[in-house]
């Protein structure tokens, strides 16, 4: 059974930094695309970042470029999202996703990911 577990969320002030971690168990992720999505209160889930198995193909949402970095450590089955210069509009629940056996293969689409974590709350105060 595959489990996806996010950690690292919390409350920070505007301009602050957070490092989110995603640990996958039950499946080696070295060949899998991984992604982060966010869901603000009362809104739809939105793409944040994705990274392929090699780490060479990375996609970021526009508002994250220059502020967010996605990376992975395949030997630890872990994906990292580092978020700098956080703003109140970044406040959301952040979800990690693993593509699993999904063949949809559009990096920014939630339909491309089979396994999801429960999410970690990120709150940025003004």
PANUBA-794757 format. One record per residue: x negated, y, z negated of N, C-alpha, C in turn; residue number from 1. Coordinates in steps of 0.05 Angstrom, whole numbers. Example, Ala and Ser with C-alpha at 12.3 -4.5 7.8 and 13.67 -1.06 7.14 Angstrom:
BEGIN
+--------+--------+--------+--------+--------+--------+--------+--------+--------+-----+
!   n_c1 !   n_c2 !   n_c3 !  ca_c1 !  ca_c2 !  ca_c3 !   c_c1 !   c_c2 !   c_c3 !  nr !
+--------+--------+--------+--------+--------+--------+--------+--------+--------+-----+
!   -264 !   -114 !   -156 !   -246 !    -90 !   -156 !   -264 !    -66 !   -156 !   1 !
!   -257 !    -45 !   -142 !   -273 !    -21 !   -143 !   -258 !      1 !   -157 !   2 !
+--------+--------+--------+--------+--------+--------+--------+--------+--------+-----+
//
This chain:
BEGIN
+--------+--------+--------+--------+--------+--------+--------+--------+--------+-----+
!   n_c1 !   n_c2 !   n_c3 !  ca_c1 !  ca_c2 !  ca_c3 !   c_c1 !   c_c2 !   c_c3 !  nr !
+--------+--------+--------+--------+--------+--------+--------+--------+--------+-----+
!    -17 !    -24 !      0 !      0 !      0 !      0 !    -18 !     25 !      0 !   1 !
!    -11 !     44 !     17 !    -27 !     68 !     19 !    -16 !     90 !      1 !   2 !
!    -34 !    102 !    -14 !    -27 !    124 !    -31 !    -44 !    148 !    -24 !   3 !
!    -31 !    172 !    -24 !    -44 !    197 !    -18 !    -41 !    215 !    -42 !   4 !
!    -62 !    223 !    -54 !    -61 !    238 !    -79 !    -75 !    265 !    -76 !   5 !
!    -61 !    287 !    -80 !    -72 !    313 !    -79 !    -79 !    323 !   -107 !   6 !
!   -100 !    339 !   -109 !   -106 !    352 !   -134 !   -120 !    379 !   -129 !   7 !
!   -121 !    395 !   -149 !   -136 !    420 !   -147 !   -119 !    445 !   -145 !   8 !
!    -92 !    442 !   -144 !    -75 !    465 !   -144 !    -76 !    480 !   -170 !   9 !
!    -63 !    504 !   -170 !    -62 !    519 !   -195 !    -54 !    548 !   -190 !  10 !
!    -57 !    564 !   -210 !    -50 !    592 !   -209 !    -76 !    609 !   -207 !  11 !
!    -77 !    626 !   -186 !   -100 !    644 !   -183 !    -89 !    672 !   -176 !  12 !
!   -107 !    691 !   -180 !   -100 !    718 !   -172 !   -107 !    723 !   -143 !  13 !
!    -95 !    744 !   -132 !   -101 !    752 !   -104 !   -131 !    755 !   -101 !  14 !
!   -141 !    744 !    -79 !   -170 !    745 !    -74 !   -185 !    721 !    -85 !  15 !
!   -171 !    704 !    -99 !   -184 !    681 !   -112 !   -189 !    658 !    -93 !  16 !
!   -200 !    636 !   -105 !   -209 !    613 !    -91 !   -197 !    588 !   -103 !  17 !
!   -189 !    569 !    -86 !   -181 !    543 !    -96 !   -193 !    522 !    -78 !  18 !
!   -198 !    499 !    -89 !   -209 !    476 !    -74 !   -189 !    452 !    -78 !  19 !
!   -175 !    445 !    -58 !   -157 !    423 !    -60 !   -170 !    397 !    -50 !  20 !
!   -165 !    375 !    -64 !   -176 !    350 !    -56 !   -154 !    330 !    -50 !  21 !
!   -159 !    312 !    -32 !   -139 !    292 !    -24 !   -154 !    265 !    -23 !  22 !
!   -145 !    247 !    -40 !   -157 !    220 !    -42 !   -136 !    200 !    -31 !  23 !
!   -146 !    184 !    -12 !   -128 !    163 !      0 !   -138 !    136 !    -10 !  24 !
!   -119 !    120 !    -20 !   -126 !     93 !    -28 !   -109 !     74 !    -11 !  25 !
!   -119 !     49 !     -8 !   -104 !     29 !      6 !   -109 !     28 !     36 !  26 !
!   -126 !     46 !     46 !   -131 !     47 !     75 !   -157 !     64 !     79 !  27 !
!   -176 !     53 !     94 !   -200 !     69 !    100 !   -192 !     91 !    120 !  28 !
!   -202 !    116 !    115 !   -192 !    138 !    132 !   -212 !    147 !    153 !  29 !
!   -235 !    132 !    155 !   -256 !    142 !    172 !   -248 !    146 !    201 !  30 !
!   -227 !    132 !    211 !   -218 !    135 !    238 !   -193 !    151 !    240 !  31 !
!   -183 !    161 !    218 !   -157 !    174 !    217 !   -159 !    204 !    217 !  32 !
!   -141 !    217 !    232 !   -137 !    245 !    229 !   -123 !    251 !    202 !  33 !
!   -132 !    271 !    189 !   -120 !    280 !    163 !   -111 !    309 !    166 !  34 !
!    -92 !    316 !    150 !    -82 !    344 !    152 !    -72 !    354 !    126 !  35 !
!    -70 !    380 !    124 !    -56 !    393 !    102 !    -33 !    409 !    113 !  36 !
!    -11 !    408 !     99 !     12 !    424 !    105 !     20 !    439 !     80 !  37 !
!     36 !    460 !     83 !     46 !    474 !     60 !     76 !    479 !     63 !  38 !
!     89 !    481 !     40 !    118 !    487 !     41 !    124 !    509 !     20 !  39 !
!    129 !    533 !     29 !    136 !    555 !     11 !    164 !    550 !      0 !  40 !
!    170 !    563 !    -22 !    197 !    559 !    -34 !    219 !    566 !    -15 !  41 !
!    238 !    547 !    -11 !    261 !    552 !      6 !    255 !    552 !     36 !  42 !
!    231 !    543 !     44 !    225 !    544 !     72 !    216 !    517 !     82 !  43 !
!    212 !    516 !    109 !    204 !    491 !    121 !    174 !    485 !    116 !  44 !
!    167 !    460 !    119 !    139 !    452 !    117 !    123 !    463 !    141 !  45 !
!     99 !    474 !    136 !     83 !    486 !    157 !     55 !    474 !    158 !  46 !
!     44 !    474 !    181 !     17 !    464 !    185 !     -3 !    483 !    173 !  47 !
!    -24 !    472 !    161 !    -46 !    488 !    151 !    -72 !    481 !    166 !  48 !
!    -80 !    456 !    165 !   -105 !    448 !    177 !   -106 !    418 !    183 !  49 !
!   -121 !    410 !    203 !   -125 !    382 !    208 !   -154 !    377 !    216 !  50 !
!   -162 !    352 !    212 !   -190 !    344 !    219 !   -189 !    315 !    228 !  51 !
!   -204 !    310 !    250 !   -204 !    282 !    260 !   -224 !    266 !    244 !  52 !
!   -226 !    240 !    251 !   -242 !    221 !    235 !   -271 !    229 !    235 !  53 !
!   -281 !    240 !    256 !   -310 !    247 !    258 !   -316 !    274 !    245 !  54 !
!   -295 !    290 !    241 !   -299 !    317 !    231 !   -305 !    338 !    252 !  55 !
!   -305 !    329 !    277 !   -313 !    347 !    299 !   -289 !    363 !    310 !  56 !
!   -265 !    352 !    308 !   -242 !    365 !    319 !   -225 !    376 !    296 !  57 !
!   -225 !    402 !    293 !   -211 !    416 !    270 !   -192 !    436 !    281 !  58 !
!   -169 !    437 !    269 !   -148 !    457 !    276 !   -140 !    471 !    251 !  59 !
!   -137 !    497 !    253 !   -128 !    514 !    230 !   -105 !    531 !    238 !  60 !
!    -86 !    536 !    220 !    -65 !    556 !    225 !    -78 !    583 !    227 !  61 !
!    -65 !    601 !    242 !    -77 !    627 !    247 !    -84 !    642 !    221 !  62 !
!    -65 !    642 !    202 !    -69 !    657 !    177 !    -92 !    646 !    160 !  63 !
!   -100 !    621 !    166 !   -121 !    609 !    151 !   -149 !    613 !    163 !  64 !
!   -150 !    621 !    188 !   -176 !    623 !    201 !   -193 !    644 !    187 !  65 !
!   -218 !    637 !    181 !   -235 !    655 !    166 !   -232 !    654 !    136 !  66 !
!   -211 !    640 !    127 !   -207 !    638 !     98 !   -206 !    609 !     88 !  67 !
!   -195 !    591 !    105 !   -192 !    563 !     97 !   -213 !    546 !    112 !  68 !
!   -223 !    526 !     99 !   -241 !    506 !    111 !   -232 !    479 !    103 !  69 !
!   -230 !    461 !    123 !   -223 !    433 !    118 !   -248 !    416 !    124 !  70 !
!   -253 !    397 !    107 !   -275 !    379 !    110 !   -268 !    351 !     99 !  71 !
!   -285 !    332 !    103 !   -279 !    305 !     94 !   -305 !    290 !     86 !  72 !
!   -301 !    272 !     68 !   -323 !    254 !     60 !   -312 !    226 !     63 !  73 !
!   -317 !    214 !     86 !   -305 !    188 !     92 !   -313 !    166 !     72 !  74 !
!   -338 !    168 !     62 !   -347 !    147 !     43 !   -332 !    148 !     17 !  75 !
!   -318 !    170 !     12 !   -302 !    173 !    -12 !   -272 !    174 !     -6 !  76 !
!   -266 !    169 !     20 !   -237 !    169 !     28 !   -224 !    195 !     20 !  77 !
!   -238 !    217 !     23 !   -229 !    243 !     12 !   -230 !    265 !     33 !  78 !
!   -210 !    282 !     32 !   -209 !    306 !     49 !   -207 !    330 !     30 !  79 !
!   -220 !    351 !     38 !   -221 !    376 !     21 !   -210 !    399 !     37 !  80 !
!   -195 !    416 !     23 !   -186 !    442 !     34 !   -196 !    464 !     16 !  81 !
!   -214 !    480 !     25 !   -224 !    503 !     10 !   -210 !    528 !     20 !  82 !
!   -199 !    543 !      1 !   -183 !    567 !      7 !   -195 !    591 !     -7 !  83 !
!   -205 !    609 !      9 !   -217 !    634 !     -1 !   -197 !    657 !      4 !  84 !
!   -202 !    679 !    -11 !   -187 !    704 !     -7 !   -157 !    698 !     -7 !  85 !
!   -148 !    684 !    -27 !   -120 !    676 !    -28 !   -102 !    700 !    -31 !  86 !
!    -78 !    698 !    -19 !    -58 !    720 !    -20 !    -32 !    708 !    -30 !  87 !
!    -15 !    726 !    -41 !     11 !    716 !    -51 !     27 !    700 !    -31 !  88 !
!     24 !    706 !     -5 !     39 !    691 !     15 !     28 !    663 !     20 !  89 !
!      6 !    657 !      7 !     -5 !    629 !      8 !      9 !    611 !    -12 !  90 !
!     25 !    623 !    -30 !     39 !    608 !    -50 !     57 !    587 !    -38 !  91 !
!     53 !    562 !    -46 !     69 !    540 !    -34 !     60 !    514 !    -48 !  92 !
!     75 !    493 !    -42 !     66 !    466 !    -48 !     50 !    457 !    -24 !  93 !
!     26 !    447 !    -29 !      8 !    438 !     -8 !      8 !    407 !     -8 !  94 !
!     12 !    397 !     16 !     13 !    368 !     20 !    -10 !    358 !     38 !  95 !
!    -21 !    335 !     30 !    -41 !    322 !     47 !    -27 !    299 !     62 !  96 !
!    -36 !    295 !     87 !    -23 !    275 !    104 !    -44 !    259 !    119 !  97 !
!    -38 !    234 !    123 !    -56 !    215 !    137 !    -40 !    204 !    162 !  98 !
!    -53 !    203 !    184 !    -38 !    195 !    208 !    -31 !    165 !    208 !  99 !
!    -45 !    149 !    193 !    -39 !    120 !    193 !    -39 !    108 !    220 ! 100 !
!    -18 !     94 !    227 !    -15 !     81 !    254 !      1 !     98 !    273 ! 101 !
!      7 !    122 !    265 !     24 !    140 !    282 !      9 !    147 !    308 ! 102 !
!     23 !    145 !    330 !     10 !    150 !    356 !     19 !    177 !    367 ! 103 !
!     33 !    193 !    352 !     44 !    219 !    361 !     21 !    237 !    369 ! 104 !
!      1 !    239 !    352 !    -25 !    252 !    358 !    -24 !    281 !    366 ! 105 !
!     -6 !    296 !    355 !     -7 !    325 !    358 !    -16 !    336 !    331 ! 106 !
!    -40 !    347 !    329 !    -52 !    353 !    303 !    -35 !    370 !    285 ! 107 !
!    -20 !    389 !    296 !     -6 !    409 !    279 !     23 !    401 !    274 ! 108 !
!     31 !    377 !    283 !     59 !    368 !    279 !     61 !    349 !    256 ! 109 !
!     80 !    354 !    238 !     84 !    335 !    216 !     92 !    308 !    225 ! 110 !
!    104 !    306 !    249 !    112 !    280 !    259 !     89 !    262 !    266 ! 111 !
!     65 !    273 !    267 !     41 !    258 !    274 !     29 !    243 !    250 ! 112 !
!     41 !    246 !    227 !     29 !    235 !    202 !     48 !    216 !    188 ! 113 !
!     36 !    193 !    181 !     53 !    171 !    170 !     54 !    172 !    139 ! 114 !
!     31 !    178 !    127 !     29 !    177 !     97 !     26 !    205 !     86 ! 115 !
!     41 !    210 !     65 !     41 !    237 !     52 !     38 !    235 !     22 ! 116 !
!     25 !    255 !     11 !     23 !    257 !    -18 !     48 !    271 !    -29 ! 117 !
!     48 !    273 !    -56 !     70 !    286 !    -70 !     67 !    316 !    -70 ! 118 !
!     44 !    326 !    -64 !     40 !    355 !    -63 !     27 !    366 !    -88 ! 119 !
!     14 !    388 !    -85 !      2 !    403 !   -107 !      9 !    432 !   -105 ! 120 !
!     18 !    444 !   -127 !     28 !    472 !   -126 !      5 !    492 !   -126 ! 121 !
!      6 !    510 !   -108 !    -13 !    533 !   -108 !      3 !    558 !   -111 ! 122 !
!     -4 !    574 !   -132 !     10 !    599 !   -137 !    -10 !    621 !   -138 ! 123 !
!     -6 !    642 !   -122 !    -24 !    665 !   -121 !     -9 !    689 !   -131 ! 124 !
!    -19 !    700 !   -153 !     -5 !    723 !   -165 !    -16 !    749 !   -152 ! 125 !
!      2 !    769 !   -151 !     -6 !    794 !   -139 !    -24 !    810 !   -157 ! 126 !
+--------+--------+--------+--------+--------+--------+--------+--------+--------+-----+
//
